[in-house]
């Protein structure tokens, strides 16, 4: 799939217009041309996958869920909407980036609805139809998951509709949408293969469907069902925790058995922008000499020192997650190493140092779900249901032990274990597609977390090694987040242009 299908995706989607709201989805592909054979149906499904490759989704949208939290800030001047950079001001209902996210997600839904309808009405064998429809419903559930959790009540439809009908669909409650997606994921789970993501050729599996279900259940605070899904993945799937944390992110190990679902990229064909966004920019590190050739990024997202200070001594994850010095020279900013695609750490580099470095057209795959998250889901759900049981302890300690840390101390209260589990979630999954703000929101602590940033940063910045330029920029971001945050920032506004076009669409109450 990585060598062939991503090329097909570009061909498949070349006919798409720029605005799904002025496009008749029935006009993209003729039923006489496609969906008559399995190969043609697969081409359609690969097009639905391809929406996840769009930079607005795999990079900008996901980073929006991590910036403006207690993990990341940007050393750059604000490039676009205030919410995107986590500063909680300067965003209006006509912000172009929020409109872009909305359009790309609904394009994925449009494409999925078309594929489902046409496969169901094709002459394919019933078993093949069920598999292809289930796979596409998984992808549609991904898109609706982001819409319902980011915007709340949004337009919702699951049929291949004419544009004049789509343009008049009103809001459906987020709860209804997510419950319907859970039903779709049940269907997907029943037909998708029980292999690993790598074993499926980079396509969705039963375990990916169960992971998305677990995320939705956690969002709904349905801990019993979240526990069930996580337990079944851990106990029944072929996925395993890799013995060494650093091996998860090695370029030579992209299809490793810890990864439950990801999005593929291919150098010089469909490339990822994420490594370039995380790599240092030379102008921000003028004191570093000699400069590595890979100091050619845009340094869009960097880590707060107050977050880095949470790593315990001996935690092996830190050396694969944090870059804060080069050849013994302290950098101005703290970079998230596991995404940078550079030959570090020096004693166990995640890429081959002999390969070209600092590539702007990266073929690095994105990891969406991995088994470590599943263990932490189980620990959280069990503790919320039953308190600090051996099930909760064992699950979180699996993750700590791999990080070369001892078991958590016995005798913790439910609240103490809750805080310990949340801390492990942050250290293990920082910057990943789970989205830090999603966690803080469902825990009900985004407001207090943002409010507490300035004090935490002030404490961390007292350390002698912290560079003055870092103090200036990090303090600015921490203060501006704490000052400007309000409840409305828990959601995106429905784009103003959509409200103007659709007389039945209602703006989120907090943005009216």
LUMTORVO-562343 format. One record per residue (C-alpha): residue number from 1; x, y, z; residue in one letter. Coordinates in Angstrom, 2 decimals, m for minus. Each point is the difference from the previous one (the first is absolute). Example, Ala and Ser with C-alpha at 12.3 -4.5 7.8 and 13.67 -1.06 7.14 Angstrom:
REM residues 2
(1 (12.30 m4.50 7.80) 'A');
(2 (1.37 3.44 m0.66) 'S');
//
This chain:
REM residues 512
(1 (0.00 0.00 0.00) 'X');
(2 (2.78 2.44 0.90) 'X');
(3 (1.68 m0.35 m3.38) 'X');
(4 (m3.07 m0.07 m2.25) 'X');
(5 (m3.21 1.09 1.63) 'X');
(6 (1.03 3.47 1.10) 'X');
(7 (0.65 0.80 m3.66) 'X');
(8 (m3.48 m1.27 m0.84) 'X');
(9 (m1.45 2.29 2.64) 'X');
(10 (1.29 3.11 m1.72) 'X');
(11 (m1.48 m1.11 m3.29) 'X');
(12 (m3.30 m0.91 1.60) 'X');
(13 (m0.48 3.36 1.62) 'X');
(14 (1.24 2.24 m2.77) 'X');
(15 (m3.57 0.69 m1.06) 'X');
(16 (m1.06 1.34 3.39) 'X');
(17 (m1.07 3.64 0.14) 'X');
(18 (1.25 2.42 2.62) 'X');
(19 (m3.23 0.40 1.92) 'X');
(20 (m2.16 m2.98 0.84) 'X');
(21 (m2.97 2.28 0.67) 'X');
(22 (m0.20 1.05 m3.62) 'X');
(23 (0.76 m3.43 m1.39) 'X');
(24 (m2.37 m2.80 m0.94) 'X');
(25 (1.58 m3.11 1.48) 'X');
(26 (m1.72 m2.13 m2.64) 'X');
(27 (2.07 1.78 m2.62) 'X');
(28 (3.42 m1.21 1.19) 'X');
(29 (m0.15 m3.54 m1.33) 'X');
(30 (m2.36 m1.73 m2.35) 'X');
(31 (m1.47 m3.25 1.27) 'X');
(32 (0.54 m1.34 m3.49) 'X');
(33 (3.72 0.63 0.34) 'X');
(34 (0.65 m1.17 3.55) 'X');
(35 (m1.19 m2.50 2.60) 'X');
(36 (m0.61 m2.78 m2.50) 'X');
(37 (3.02 m1.97 1.22) 'X');
(38 (1.82 m0.41 3.29) 'X');
(39 (2.96 1.99 m1.36) 'X');
(40 (m2.21 2.94 m0.92) 'X');
(41 (m1.71 m0.07 3.39) 'X');
(42 (3.39 m0.01 1.70) 'X');
(43 (1.02 3.06 m1.99) 'X');
(44 (m3.02 1.78 1.46) 'X');
(45 (0.86 m1.09 3.55) 'X');
(46 (3.60 1.11 m0.41) 'X');
(47 (m1.39 3.41 m0.87) 'X');
(48 (m1.78 0.10 3.37) 'X');
(49 (3.27 m0.91 1.72) 'X');
(50 (1.73 2.73 m1.95) 'X');
(51 (m1.87 2.74 1.86) 'X');
(52 (2.06 m0.94 3.06) 'X');
(53 (3.15 0.81 m1.99) 'X');
(54 (m1.08 3.60 m0.49) 'X');
(55 (2.32 2.31 1.92) 'X');
(56 (m2.96 1.81 1.54) 'X');
(57 (m1.06 m3.24 1.68) 'X');
(58 (3.13 m2.01 0.75) 'X');
(59 (1.97 3.04 1.12) 'X');
(60 (m1.82 3.28 0.64) 'X');
(61 (m3.15 m1.41 1.56) 'X');
(62 (1.86 m2.43 2.24) 'X');
(63 (2.46 2.68 1.10) 'X');
(64 (m2.94 2.23 0.84) 'X');
(65 (m0.97 m2.67 2.53) 'X');
(66 (3.44 0.15 1.62) 'X');
(67 (0.87 3.70 m0.10) 'X');
(68 (m1.53 2.25 2.65) 'X');
(69 (0.34 m2.77 2.57) 'X');
(70 (2.67 m0.70 2.60) 'X');
(71 (2.22 m1.76 m2.55) 'X');
(72 (0.70 2.23 m3.01) 'X');
(73 (0.39 3.60 m1.05) 'X');
(74 (1.47 1.57 m3.12) 'X');
(75 (3.12 2.16 m0.09) 'X');
(76 (m1.27 1.50 m3.26) 'X');
(77 (m2.12 3.07 m0.44) 'X');
(78 (m3.66 m0.93 m0.44) 'X');
(79 (m0.40 m1.22 m3.56) 'X');
(80 (m3.74 m0.55 m0.04) 'X');
(81 (m3.08 m0.25 2.24) 'X');
(82 (0.45 0.55 3.71) 'X');
(83 (m1.56 m3.31 0.93) 'X');
(84 (2.36 m1.86 m2.28) 'X');
(85 (2.92 1.44 1.92) 'X');
(86 (m1.67 m0.51 3.32) 'X');
(87 (m0.04 3.63 1.12) 'X');
(88 (m3.77 0.14 0.40) 'X');
(89 (m0.65 3.27 m1.77) 'X');
(90 (m0.13 1.42 m3.50) 'X');
(91 (m2.26 m2.69 m1.41) 'X');
(92 (m3.35 0.84 m1.56) 'X');
(93 (m2.70 m2.04 m1.62) 'X');
(94 (1.50 0.80 m3.41) 'X');
(95 (3.48 m1.26 0.85) 'X');
(96 (1.35 m1.66 m3.14) 'X');
(97 (1.78 m2.85 1.79) 'X');
(98 (m3.10 m1.13 1.86) 'X');
(99 (m1.88 0.11 m3.32) 'X');
(100 (2.74 m2.11 m1.57) 'X');
(101 (m0.24 m2.66 2.72) 'X');
(102 (m3.78 m0.14 m0.36) 'X');
(103 (0.12 m0.36 m3.77) 'X');
(104 (2.67 m2.72 0.02) 'X');
(105 (m1.84 m2.09 2.59) 'X');
(106 (m3.26 0.27 m1.88) 'X');
(107 (1.74 m0.91 m3.23) 'X');
(108 (1.03 m3.22 1.71) 'X');
(109 (m3.61 m0.61 1.01) 'X');
(110 (m1.28 0.81 m3.48) 'X');
(111 (2.46 m2.43 m1.54) 'X');
(112 (m0.83 m2.69 2.56) 'X');
(113 (m3.75 0.35 m0.57) 'X');
(114 (0.53 m0.30 m3.74) 'X');
(115 (2.17 m3.12 0.32) 'X');
(116 (m2.40 m1.69 2.42) 'X');
(117 (m3.00 0.69 m2.22) 'X');
(118 (1.65 m1.17 m3.18) 'X');
(119 (1.58 m3.09 1.48) 'X');
(120 (m3.33 m1.01 1.51) 'X');
(121 (m1.63 0.37 m3.42) 'X');
(122 (2.79 m1.71 m1.91) 'X');
(123 (0.12 m3.53 m1.33) 'X');
(124 (2.77 m1.07 2.36) 'X');
(125 (m0.36 m3.10 2.16) 'X');
(126 (m1.85 0.65 3.26) 'X');
(127 (2.99 m0.95 2.17) 'X');
(128 (2.24 2.39 m1.90) 'X');
(129 (m2.62 2.74 0.22) 'X');
(130 (m0.22 m0.40 3.78) 'X');
(131 (3.78 0.28 0.39) 'X');
(132 (0.31 3.09 m2.19) 'X');
(133 (m2.98 1.73 1.57) 'X');
(134 (1.26 m0.77 3.51) 'X');
(135 (3.43 1.41 m0.81) 'X');
(136 (m1.55 3.17 m1.41) 'X');
(137 (m2.29 0.39 3.02) 'X');
(138 (3.07 m0.09 2.22) 'X');
(139 (1.50 2.89 m1.96) 'X');
(140 (m3.26 1.95 0.06) 'X');
(141 (m0.16 m0.50 3.76) 'X');
(142 (3.49 1.55 0.27) 'X');
(143 (m1.17 3.13 m1.79) 'X');
(144 (m3.22 0.30 1.97) 'X');
(145 (1.90 m0.58 3.25) 'X');
(146 (2.09 3.11 m0.62) 'X');
(147 (m3.02 2.05 m1.09) 'X');
(148 (m2.13 m0.97 3.01) 'X');
(149 (2.75 0.46 2.58) 'X');
(150 (1.41 3.22 m1.46) 'X');
(151 (m3.20 1.81 m1.05) 'X');
(152 (m2.75 m1.73 1.96) 'X');
(153 (m3.34 m0.09 m1.83) 'X');
(154 (0.65 m0.02 m3.76) 'X');
(155 (m1.72 m1.03 m3.26) 'X');
(156 (m0.26 m3.76 m0.22) 'X');
(157 (m0.93 m2.31 m2.84) 'X');
(158 (1.01 m3.48 m1.07) 'X');
(159 (m1.52 m0.21 m3.49) 'X');
(160 (1.34 1.11 m3.36) 'X');
(161 (m2.06 3.16 m0.33) 'X');
(162 (m0.44 2.67 m2.62) 'X');
(163 (1.68 3.29 0.83) 'X');
(164 (m3.28 1.89 0.30) 'X');
(165 (m1.01 m2.39 2.80) 'X');
(166 (3.38 0.15 1.77) 'X');
(167 (m0.10 3.79 m0.03) 'X');
(168 (m3.12 0.02 2.18) 'X');
(169 (0.88 m2.59 2.64) 'X');
(170 (m0.32 1.31 3.54) 'X');
(171 (2.04 m0.83 3.10) 'X');
(172 (m0.14 m3.44 1.56) 'X');
(173 (1.11 m0.46 3.60) 'X');
(174 (3.56 m1.17 0.49) 'X');
(175 (m1.26 m2.78 2.26) 'X');
(176 (m2.25 m1.38 m2.74) 'X');
(177 (2.83 0.11 m2.52) 'X');
(178 (2.45 m1.78 2.29) 'X');
(179 (m2.53 m2.67 0.93) 'X');
(180 (m0.71 m0.65 m3.67) 'X');
(181 (3.74 m0.23 m0.66) 'X');
(182 (0.31 m2.57 2.79) 'X');
(183 (m2.61 m2.10 m1.80) 'X');
(184 (1.90 0.39 m3.26) 'X');
(185 (3.21 m1.03 1.74) 'X');
(186 (m1.72 m3.11 1.35) 'X');
(187 (m0.78 m0.89 m3.59) 'X');
(188 (3.53 0.80 m1.12) 'X');
(189 (1.51 m2.06 2.81) 'X');
(190 (m2.05 m3.03 m0.99) 'X');
(191 (1.44 m0.15 m3.54) 'X');
(192 (3.46 1.58 0.11) 'X');
(193 (3.09 m2.23 0.12) 'X');
(194 (1.49 m0.99 3.35) 'X');
(195 (3.57 0.71 m1.11) 'X');
(196 (2.36 2.79 1.02) 'X');
(197 (0.00 3.28 m1.91) 'X');
(198 (3.23 m1.03 m1.70) 'X');
(199 (m1.45 m3.40 m0.81) 'X');
(200 (m3.03 1.60 m1.64) 'X');
(201 (2.10 2.00 m2.45) 'X');
(202 (m0.64 3.25 1.86) 'X');
(203 (m3.79 m0.34 m0.03) 'X');
(204 (m2.44 0.00 2.91) 'X');
(205 (m0.43 m3.10 2.14) 'X');
(206 (m2.41 m1.26 2.63) 'X');
(207 (2.33 1.37 2.66) 'X');
(208 (0.03 3.50 m1.51) 'X');
(209 (m3.81 0.01 0.16) 'X');
(210 (0.13 m1.05 3.64) 'X');
(211 (2.54 2.72 0.80) 'X');
(212 (m2.22 2.68 m1.47) 'X');
(213 (m2.92 m1.39 1.97) 'X');
(214 (2.08 0.18 3.18) 'X');
(215 (0.88 3.63 m0.69) 'X');
(216 (m3.66 0.87 m0.53) 'X');
(217 (m1.02 m1.82 3.18) 'X');
(218 (2.62 1.90 2.00) 'X');
(219 (m1.28 3.27 m1.48) 'X');
(220 (m3.51 m1.01 1.15) 'X');
(221 (1.31 m1.05 3.44) 'X');
(222 (m1.29 m3.51 m0.70) 'X');
(223 (2.83 m1.67 1.86) 'X');
(224 (m1.54 m3.47 0.05) 'X');
(225 (m0.09 m0.27 m3.78) 'X');
(226 (3.39 1.72 m0.35) 'X');
(227 (1.46 m2.63 2.34) 'X');
(228 (m1.58 m2.82 m2.01) 'X');
(229 (1.42 1.25 m3.29) 'X');
(230 (3.47 0.62 1.41) 'X');
(231 (0.10 m3.37 1.74) 'X');
(232 (m0.99 m1.86 m3.16) 'X');
(233 (2.67 1.74 m2.06) 'X');
(234 (2.69 m0.81 2.57) 'X');
(235 (m1.08 m3.61 0.53) 'X');
(236 (m1.20 m1.02 m3.46) 'X');
(237 (1.88 2.01 m2.61) 'X');
(238 (3.37 m0.90 m1.53) 'X');
(239 (1.38 3.38 1.06) 'X');
(240 (2.81 0.14 2.54) 'X');
(241 (1.88 2.64 1.94) 'X');
(242 (3.42 0.28 m1.56) 'X');
(243 (2.66 m0.75 2.63) 'X');
(244 (1.82 3.27 m0.70) 'X');
(245 (m1.83 3.33 m0.19) 'X');
(246 (2.32 1.51 m2.61) 'X');
(247 (m0.70 m2.79 m2.49) 'X');
(248 (m3.57 1.29 m0.48) 'X');
(249 (1.27 3.06 m1.86) 'X');
(250 (2.81 m1.46 m2.10) 'X');
(251 (m0.26 0.54 m3.73) 'X');
(252 (1.03 m3.60 m0.58) 'X');
(253 (m2.88 m1.23 2.18) 'X');
(254 (m3.03 1.94 m1.26) 'X');
(255 (m2.29 m3.04 m0.15) 'X');
(256 (0.85 m1.24 3.50) 'X');
(257 (m2.47 m2.09 1.96) 'X');
(258 (m0.77 2.67 2.61) 'X');
(259 (m1.71 2.21 m2.58) 'X');
(260 (m3.74 m0.68 m0.25) 'X');
(261 (m0.79 2.62 m2.64) 'X');
(262 (1.93 2.62 m1.89) 'X');
(263 (0.01 2.06 m3.16) 'X');
(264 (2.54 m0.78 m2.69) 'X');
(265 (2.19 2.46 m1.83) 'X');
(266 (2.50 m0.47 m2.78) 'X');
(267 (2.99 2.18 m0.75) 'X');
(268 (m0.32 1.93 m3.29) 'X');
(269 (m3.62 m1.11 m0.43) 'X');
(270 (m2.21 0.81 2.99) 'X');
(271 (2.34 1.40 2.61) 'X');
(272 (m0.46 0.99 3.62) 'X');
(273 (0.66 3.54 1.23) 'X');
(274 (0.25 m0.97 3.67) 'X');
(275 (3.77 m0.57 0.28) 'X');
(276 (0.66 3.39 m1.58) 'X');
(277 (m2.37 1.67 2.45) 'X');
(278 (1.77 m1.47 3.02) 'X');
(279 (3.62 0.42 m1.10) 'X');
(280 (1.97 3.05 1.23) 'X');
(281 (0.39 3.07 m2.16) 'X');
(282 (3.57 1.23 m0.16) 'X');
(283 (m0.96 3.62 0.65) 'X');
(284 (m1.45 m1.01 3.38) 'X');
(285 (3.23 m1.68 1.06) 'X');
(286 (2.70 2.41 m1.22) 'X');
(287 (2.33 m0.86 2.86) 'X');
(288 (0.24 m3.68 m1.00) 'X');
(289 (3.18 m0.65 m2.01) 'X');
(290 (0.52 m1.95 m2.08) 'X');
(291 (m3.65 m0.29 m0.98) 'X');
(292 (m1.30 m3.38 m1.15) 'X');
(293 (m1.28 m0.10 m3.58) 'X');
(294 (m3.44 m0.85 1.34) 'X');
(295 (m0.39 3.38 1.71) 'X');
(296 (m2.25 0.81 m2.95) 'X');
(297 (m3.46 m0.37 1.53) 'X');
(298 (m2.51 2.65 0.94) 'X');
(299 (m0.03 m0.71 3.77) 'X');
(300 (m3.77 0.31 0.10) 'X');
(301 (m0.50 m1.88 3.28) 'X');
(302 (2.33 m0.25 2.99) 'X');
(303 (m0.37 m1.45 3.49) 'X');
(304 (m0.47 1.87 3.25) 'X');
(305 (2.81 m0.51 2.50) 'X');
(306 (m2.63 m0.55 2.69) 'X');
(307 (m1.19 m3.05 m1.92) 'X');
(308 (3.51 m1.37 m0.53) 'X');
(309 (0.67 0.29 3.74) 'X');
(310 (m2.73 m2.61 0.59) 'X');
(311 (2.24 m2.79 m1.31) 'X');
(312 (1.49 m1.97 2.87) 'X');
(313 (3.75 m0.73 0.08) 'X');
(314 (0.68 m3.09 m2.07) 'X');
(315 (m3.14 0.27 m2.14) 'X');
(316 (1.25 m1.30 m3.35) 'X');
(317 (m2.83 1.79 m1.84) 'X');
(318 (1.59 3.38 0.60) 'X');
(319 (2.99 m0.60 m2.27) 'X');
(320 (m2.27 m1.00 m2.91) 'X');
(321 (m2.50 2.79 0.65) 'X');
(322 (2.02 3.09 0.92) 'X');
(323 (2.81 1.74 m1.86) 'X');
(324 (1.43 2.81 2.13) 'X');
(325 (3.71 m0.05 m0.85) 'X');
(326 (2.32 m0.59 m2.97) 'X');
(327 (3.58 m1.17 0.57) 'X');
(328 (m0.16 1.18 3.57) 'X');
(329 (m1.44 3.41 m0.91) 'X');
(330 (m3.39 0.86 1.54) 'X');
(331 (m2.58 0.95 m2.61) 'X');
(332 (m2.23 3.02 0.47) 'X');
(333 (m3.14 m2.11 m0.35) 'X');
(334 (m1.01 m3.56 0.85) 'X');
(335 (m0.89 m2.03 m3.09) 'X');
(336 (m2.17 m3.11 m0.23) 'X');
(337 (2.56 m2.46 m1.33) 'X');
(338 (m2.14 m3.01 m0.81) 'X');
(339 (m1.58 1.83 m2.96) 'X');
(340 (3.08 1.71 m1.42) 'X');
(341 (1.48 m2.78 m2.18) 'X');
(342 (3.60 0.79 0.95) 'X');
(343 (2.95 m2.28 1.01) 'X');
(344 (m0.55 0.29 3.75) 'X');
(345 (0.44 m1.10 2.73) 'X');
(346 (3.64 m0.46 m0.91) 'X');
(347 (0.26 m3.42 1.66) 'X');
(348 (m3.20 m1.31 m1.61) 'X');
(349 (m1.08 2.21 m2.93) 'X');
(350 (m3.53 m0.38 m1.30) 'X');
(351 (1.19 0.39 m3.63) 'X');
(352 (3.12 m1.15 m1.84) 'X');
(353 (2.58 2.83 0.33) 'X');
(354 (1.35 m0.88 m3.46) 'X');
(355 (m3.31 0.91 m1.66) 'X');
(356 (m0.79 3.54 m1.21) 'X');
(357 (m0.95 2.09 3.02) 'X');
(358 (m2.57 2.72 0.48) 'X');
(359 (m2.23 m1.11 m2.88) 'X');
(360 (m2.94 2.30 m0.65) 'X');
(361 (m1.88 m2.73 m1.89) 'X');
(362 (m0.16 m2.53 2.81) 'X');
(363 (m1.46 m3.46 m0.49) 'X');
(364 (m0.38 m0.54 3.74) 'X');
(365 (m3.32 m1.62 0.93) 'X');
(366 (m2.24 1.54 2.66) 'X');
(367 (m0.98 m2.09 3.01) 'X');
(368 (m3.64 0.42 1.02) 'X');
(369 (m0.52 m2.90 2.44) 'X');
(370 (2.55 m2.18 1.77) 'X');
(371 (m0.21 m2.64 2.68) 'X');
(372 (1.61 2.08 2.75) 'X');
(373 (m3.01 2.32 m0.18) 'X');
(374 (m2.25 m3.04 0.40) 'X');
(375 (1.69 m0.96 3.28) 'X');
(376 (m0.45 3.54 1.27) 'X');
(377 (m3.65 m0.02 m1.09) 'X');
(378 (m0.50 m3.19 2.00) 'X');
(379 (1.73 1.47 3.05) 'X');
(380 (m2.09 3.17 m0.13) 'X');
(381 (m3.32 m1.75 m0.58) 'X');
(382 (0.61 m2.59 2.75) 'X');
(383 (1.01 2.65 2.54) 'X');
(384 (m3.05 2.12 m0.79) 'X');
(385 (m2.26 m3.04 0.36) 'X');
(386 (1.51 m1.86 2.92) 'X');
(387 (2.81 2.08 1.47) 'X');
(388 (3.65 m1.06 0.36) 'X');
(389 (m0.38 m3.72 m0.75) 'X');
(390 (2.76 m2.34 m1.17) 'X');
(391 (m1.42 0.27 m3.55) 'X');
(392 (0.59 3.75 m0.04) 'X');
(393 (3.41 m0.29 1.65) 'X');
(394 (1.17 m2.78 m2.31) 'X');
(395 (m1.02 1.88 m3.13) 'X');
(396 (1.77 3.25 0.84) 'X');
(397 (3.03 m1.83 1.37) 'X');
(398 (0.44 m1.79 m3.33) 'X');
(399 (0.63 3.39 m1.54) 'X');
(400 (2.21 1.23 2.83) 'X');
(401 (2.10 m3.16 0.01) 'X');
(402 (0.71 0.28 m3.71) 'X');
(403 (1.17 3.55 0.69) 'X');
(404 (2.44 m1.55 2.52) 'X');
(405 (m1.93 1.41 2.94) 'X');
(406 (m1.13 m1.91 3.11) 'X');
(407 (m3.59 m0.90 0.77) 'X');
(408 (m2.17 2.70 1.50) 'X');
(409 (m0.08 m0.18 3.80) 'X');
(410 (m2.68 m2.20 1.51) 'X');
(411 (m2.78 1.47 2.10) 'X');
(412 (m0.89 2.97 m2.20) 'X');
(413 (m3.47 1.49 0.26) 'X');
(414 (m2.22 0.16 m3.07) 'X');
(415 (0.84 3.67 m0.46) 'X');
(416 (3.73 m0.62 0.40) 'X');
(417 (m0.08 m2.79 m2.57) 'X');
(418 (m2.12 2.17 m2.30) 'X');
(419 (2.68 2.68 0.04) 'X');
(420 (2.76 m2.57 m0.53) 'X');
(421 (m1.79 m1.52 m3.00) 'X');
(422 (m0.58 3.43 m1.54) 'X');
(423 (3.66 0.80 0.47) 'X');
(424 (1.00 m3.21 m1.82) 'X');
(425 (m2.40 0.77 m2.84) 'X');
(426 (1.72 3.34 m0.48) 'X');
(427 (3.56 m1.35 0.07) 'X');
(428 (m0.72 m3.02 m2.18) 'X');
(429 (m2.20 1.61 m2.66) 'X');
(430 (1.16 3.61 m0.11) 'X');
(431 (m0.79 1.60 m3.35) 'X');
(432 (m1.65 m3.09 m1.44) 'X');
(433 (m3.34 m0.13 m1.80) 'X');
(434 (m1.93 m0.60 3.21) 'X');
(435 (0.05 3.79 0.55) 'X');
(436 (0.96 1.47 3.39) 'X');
(437 (m2.90 2.47 0.06) 'X');
(438 (m2.46 m2.84 m0.59) 'X');
(439 (1.30 m1.64 3.17) 'X');
(440 (m0.07 3.21 2.04) 'X');
(441 (m3.54 0.73 m1.20) 'X');
(442 (m1.46 m3.39 0.80) 'X');
(443 (1.72 0.08 3.40) 'X');
(444 (m1.59 3.41 0.58) 'X');
(445 (3.32 1.67 0.82) 'X');
(446 (0.96 2.01 m3.08) 'X');
(447 (m0.92 3.24 1.76) 'X');
(448 (2.04 m0.66 3.15) 'X');
(449 (2.89 m1.42 m2.00) 'X');
(450 (0.26 3.09 m2.16) 'X');
(451 (m0.43 2.27 3.03) 'X');
(452 (2.86 m1.76 1.77) 'X');
(453 (2.48 0.22 m2.88) 'X');
(454 (1.68 3.31 0.97) 'X');
(455 (0.81 m1.16 3.54) 'X');
(456 (1.35 m3.36 m1.19) 'X');
(457 (2.14 1.65 m2.63) 'X');
(458 (1.32 2.58 2.46) 'X');
(459 (1.20 m2.82 2.24) 'X');
(460 (1.60 m1.98 m2.82) 'X');
(461 (1.70 3.06 m1.44) 'X');
(462 (1.95 0.53 3.20) 'X');
(463 (2.34 m2.78 m1.12) 'X');
(464 (3.34 1.44 m1.07) 'X');
(465 (0.14 m1.75 m3.37) 'X');
(466 (m3.25 1.55 m1.31) 'X');
(467 (0.86 2.48 m2.75) 'X');
(468 (m1.21 3.64 0.20) 'X');
(469 (m1.71 m0.08 m3.41) 'X');
(470 (m1.96 m3.07 1.09) 'X');
(471 (m1.12 1.77 3.17) 'X');
(472 (m1.32 2.94 m2.00) 'X');
(473 (m1.97 m2.02 m2.51) 'X');
(474 (m1.28 m2.73 2.31) 'X');
(475 (m1.06 2.54 2.62) 'X');
(476 (m1.87 1.98 m2.64) 'X');
(477 (m1.93 m3.06 m1.14) 'X');
(478 (m0.73 m1.27 3.49) 'X');
(479 (m1.31 3.39 1.10) 'X');
(480 (m2.05 0.64 m3.10) 'X');
(481 (m1.62 m3.43 0.25) 'X');
(482 (m0.86 0.49 3.65) 'X');
(483 (m1.34 3.50 m0.61) 'X');
(484 (m2.11 m0.65 m3.09) 'X');
(485 (m1.43 m3.46 0.55) 'X');
(486 (m3.78 m0.28 0.43) 'X');
(487 (m2.50 m2.81 m0.41) 'X');
(488 (m0.77 0.78 m3.62) 'X');
(489 (3.49 m1.12 m0.96) 'X');
(490 (m1.01 m3.56 0.82) 'X');
(491 (m1.60 m0.08 m3.45) 'X');
(492 (0.64 1.28 m3.48) 'X');
(493 (m2.58 2.42 m1.38) 'X');
(494 (m2.01 m1.26 m2.94) 'X');
(495 (1.50 1.91 m2.94) 'X');
(496 (m1.92 3.18 m0.74) 'X');
(497 (m0.11 m0.77 m3.71) 'X');
(498 (m1.85 m3.25 0.73) 'X');
(499 (m2.54 1.86 2.14) 'X');
(500 (m0.57 2.46 m2.85) 'X');
(501 (m0.48 m2.77 m2.56) 'X');
(502 (m2.23 m2.23 2.12) 'X');
(503 (m3.09 1.65 1.53) 'X');
(504 (m0.58 m3.03 2.26) 'X');
(505 (3.47 m0.05 1.55) 'X');
(506 (0.29 1.48 3.51) 'X');
(507 (3.22 1.38 1.48) 'X');
(508 (1.34 m1.55 3.19) 'X');
(509 (m1.62 1.90 2.92) 'X');
(510 (3.37 1.06 1.43) 'X');
(511 (0.93 1.61 m3.33) 'X');
(512 (m3.27 1.80 m0.68) 'X');
//
